[in-house]
Amino acid sequence: MEEVQEQFNELPSTLLRCIAIDDESLALDLVEDNIAKVPFLKMEARCRNAFEAIAYLQNNPVDLIFLDIQMPGLTGVQFLEGLTHKPMVIFVTAYQQYAVEGFNLDVIDYVLKPISFERFLKASHKALDFYKSKLALQVQGAVSESKVDYIFIHADYSLMKIMLDDILYIEGLKDYIKIHLRTQKFPVVCRMTMKLIAEKLPADSFLRIHKSYIVSLKKIESIRNQKVKIGENHIPLSDSYSEQFYQTIGYQKT
């Protein structure tokens, strides 16, 4: 606990308004108790199901939601998918298999029950850091639309413009790469190393999972037996890249 206490030496001025959604009273009690211990969190409401939360959010601004997944009537995933304006979300669940959905829904963290306070605090700090970074971008006038959403690749004796959102995955073949796109049947082939194409791609959207493969994180559908499924393709996840991969998608291997 000494390491935990050291993190409170300099208290942030930011106060994040929180709600917790869980159909289990004991789980709500634990989240509420943990929130009370964190100086930059403030508990605003506790909801026994997603419908109570929807009603609350209609009239009350919230910065952060601690959200269970398996709930009767409307699951946490369905609830989050239905929100027009999404606050930051930390999944708090007993189930591991929803990590990919959590990543695709841009959740801040994915915490497995039973939760230790140290793990809860780590997830809360992620939310605080994200919140501060978002505020800094707003102050600087940097909006997401200003980001470059394409790259140029030299292929077929010309410079080809490729939209980042069209890329499914990239396959390396010695000094050549194949860029597999959702918009065409055959991949774009060009003379380039995996290292060079990785430097061109935004690190928050693409990740190398094998010496011969880079994948678009948002295009991942599932992971099974050390293979990543994108469309009809099953791409190998090598041991040397697996730790970074699971950390990136917020999955805790047990």
N, C-alpha and C positions, 0 to 999 in steps of 0.2 A: 504493500500500500504506500510505501515511501515514494516509489516512482510515480504513482498516481497523484500523490499530494504535490509533487514537484510541478506538475502540469497546472496547478492552481495558483502558483506563486504570482503570476501576472494575469490577473483576471481580464478577459476581453470585455469591452464596453457593449458589444453586440448582445442582444437578447432575442433568442429564437422562440417564437410562439409555437407550441407543440400540441398535438392531440394524439391519443393512442386508440387504436381500433383492434379489438380482440373479443371473441365470444366467451373467453374464459376469465372469470373475475380475478383469479390468482395471478394470471399473466398481466392483467391490467394493473393490479396492485404493485407488481414488481417493477413494471415500466414507470409507473407514477413515482415510486420510491426512488428509483435511479435518477429520474429527471430532477427530483428535489435535491439531489446531491451535486448536480452539475450547475455551476453558477451562470452559464450562458443559456440555459434552457428554462422555459417557463411553461408549465402544464396549463392548458386552457380548457381541455375537455377530454373525457374518456367515453368511448362509444362501444356498445356491445355488439354492433353489427355495422355493415357498410351503409345501410339505409339511415341510421342515426347520424352517421358521419356526413352523408350527402346533405341532410337537412341542416346540420350545423354549418357546413361550408358555404351554404347559400347566403348566410348573413354575417359570417365571421371570417376575417383573414387569418390564414395559418401559414407558417413558414416551413414546418416540418411535421411529417406524419410517421408514427411508428405503427406499422401495418402488419397484421397477421394475414396469412394467405388462405388457409382452409377455414372458411366460415360458412354457416348455413345461409341459403338464400342467394347470396352474392359473394363470390370469392374476392380476395384481395386483389388478384390480377384483374378480374372483371371490373371491379370498382375503379382501379387505377386507369384502365383502358377507357373508361367512360368519362373521365374528368376532362373538361375543356381546358381549365387552367390548373396545372399540376404543381402543387408545392413539392418541396424535397421529400423523398420517401426513404425510409429504412425498413426493409422487410424484417420482421421478427417472426420466425416460424420454426416448427419442428421438422420440416420437410426439406431435403436437400435438392430435390429434382427440379425446383423452379428457378435455379440460379441463372440459366440462360434467359428465361423470360424476364427476370429482374434486370439483367443487363440490357436487353432490348427495350425495356421500359425506362431506362436511364435512372434507375434507383441509385441512391447514394451508397448503400451498403446492404449486405445480406447476412443477417445474424441468426445463428441457430440456437434454439432453446435446448437446454436451460442456459440462460445468459449470465455470464459473470459481469460484475461491474466494470472490470478492466476492459472487457470486450465492448460493453455498452458505451464506455467513455471514448474508446477508439472510434467507433462508428459516429458518435456525436461530434467529435473533432473533425471528421471528414465532412460532415454537414456544415459545420462552421467555416471551414476552409473554402468549401464550394460557395457558400453564401457570400463570403468576403470577396472572393474572386469575381463573382457575378456582379457585385456592386462596383468593383474596380473597373470592370469592363464598361459598365453603364456610365460611369463618370468619364471615362476616356472616350465615350461615344463609339465604342467598338460593338457593333451589332453582328449577329451571326450571318446576316445576308452579305456582309462585306468579305466573308471568307472566300478564298479561291476554291471553287468546287470542281476543278478539272486539272488535268495534266496534259502535256504534249509529249507524244512518243514518236520516235523516228521509225516508221515502218512502211514497207512498200514504196520506198524511194520518196517518201514525203513525210511531213510532220502531221501526225494524226491527233486530233483532240479527243480525249477520253474523259467522260464525266465520271467523277469518283463514285457517285451513287450507282453507276452501272456495273462497277467491278464486283464480281462474286469472289474470285480468288485468283492468285497468280502462281504459276508453276515455273520453277527454274530448271533449265536444261543446259548445264555447263555455262557457256557464254551467251545463251539465249533465254528468253522468258516467253511464256504464253500467258496473256492476260485474258481470262475467261469473263465474258460479259453477259449480263442478263438480256441484252438487247439483240444479240446475234448468236447464231448457231455455232460458228467456228471462232476460236480464240484469235486474238491479235498476237502475231509473233514478231519479236524484234530482238536485235542484238543488244543485250544489256545484262548486267549482273544483278543478282538478287540484292546485293548491298546497295547498288545505285538506285534501283527502283524503290527500295525501302526508304531511302532518304528523301524521295520525292513525295511519299505518301504521308498524310497526317497520322501521327502516332496514336491519336485517340480513336481512330476509326479502323486502322489496319494493324495486324499483328502477325509476326512470323511464328509459325507453330511447328516448323520442320525446316531442315536445311534447304528443302526444295519447294516449300509452300508458304505463301503469305495469304491470309484470309481477311475478308471484310467482316468485322465483328458483328455488324448489324444484320448480315445475311446468314449467320449461323442459326440453324433450326434446332439441332440437338447434338449431344455428345454421347457416344457409346463405344465401349471397348477401345478407348484411345483413338477414336476416329470422330472427326467433326463433319456433320452432315450439312451440306449447302445444296439445296435443290435435290437432284438425283445423285450427287457426288459425295463420296465418303473419303475425306482427306485425312491422312495419318497425322496424329499428334505425337511427336517424338518426346522421349523422356527428358531430353536436354532443354526443351522449351516448355514442358508442361507446367512447371512451378510458376513461371511468369504468366502463363496463360490463365491458370486458375485464379491467381491473384488479381489479374485484370478483370475477370468477369465476376469477381466477388464470391468465389466458391471456396469453402473450407474443406479440404480433403481430410477424411478421418482414417 
